[in-house]
Amino acid sequence: MNSGRCAACRYLRRRCAPDCIFSPYFPSNNPQRFVSVHRIYGASNVGKLLQQLPTHLRAEAADSLYFEAQCRVEDPIYGCVGLVFLLQQQIHDAESQLAKTLAEVAVLKSHAKHPQAQQFEAESDFNNLLQKQLDNVANLSFSNQATSGFM
Amino acid sequence: MNSGRCAACRYLRRRCAPDCIFSPYFPSNNPQRFVSVHRIYGASNVGKLLQQLPTHLRAEAADSLYFEAQCRVEDPIYGCVGLVFLLQQQIHDAESQLAKTLAEVAVLKSHAKHPQAQQFEAESDFNNLLQKQLDNVANLSFSNQATSGFM
């Protein structure tokens, strides 16, 4: 028998009131969604968090809680923070490659203007520019990271 | 009087046993650290999560729980997921700029070999290469994101 209760009320074996805080965000056809957030945060904390938000923001909050809970279930040590580390590394790699490529563009442009330049000069210019760009990346990438206090 | 209890046991007004699960990770000189994780996850869930991990991994887990809890306190709607979105945007921007710059390098190199090429051809080459690189970025950036199911 389908009682019409949401996933949370079914799991907690209680009546699902018309104004149930979980009902719009934890439908009965996706019980795992509630199980995950309940396991990590506890139903009471999830309910309190949703309750303190304006109604139109609760769906987004429920989604992000579910996402973080899933991350923590899959990676109990780092949770969502593991993903943050991974993305920071990707940014650093992309910015390093960009710095290298920008230095290459600058050298190619300078040699298009002065085609008589020696190969030795080209390499020296490139290395100087690359070092400058990499210094910029190093300064930019990790100075403003929100995780700097954590790492 | 300093009872020698950890921040968790002080907050919960209980005796701090020698094998207290919180004690090594929530020292009494940083009460806010425990308050944050307790507010978001609840002491019992934090204790359970730490208990199920090998001892040498608990410090990292306590750090990441604290980081995520702080994110959620500061941004109750998106928490740590807000930071993930921000980093994904940064990666996308860096990869788009990289694609553009790689296309520029390819055109400059091709024109260094064939200096007689027309300006019109140069622009056309550049736009074709750029489109190709941007297509690659679009395919790479968002196909493998761990958040694809969430967004």
Interface residues (C-beta under 8 A of the other chain):
Chain A: R39 I40 Y41 G42 S44 N45 L49 Q52 L53 L57 E60 A61 D63 S64 L65 Y66 F67 E68 C71 R72 P76 I77 Y78 G79 C80 V81 G82 L83 V84 L87 Q88 Q90 I91 A94 E95 Q97 L98 T101 L102 E104 V105 L108 K109 H111 A112 A146 T147 F150
Chain B: R39 I40 Y41 G42 S44 N45 L49 Q52 L53 L57 E60 A61 D63 S64 L65 Y66 F67 E68 R72 P76 I77 Y78 G79 C80 V81 G82 L83 V84 L86 L87 Q88 Q90 I91 A94 E95 Q97 L98 T101 L102 E104 V105 L108 K109 H111 A112 A146 T147 F150
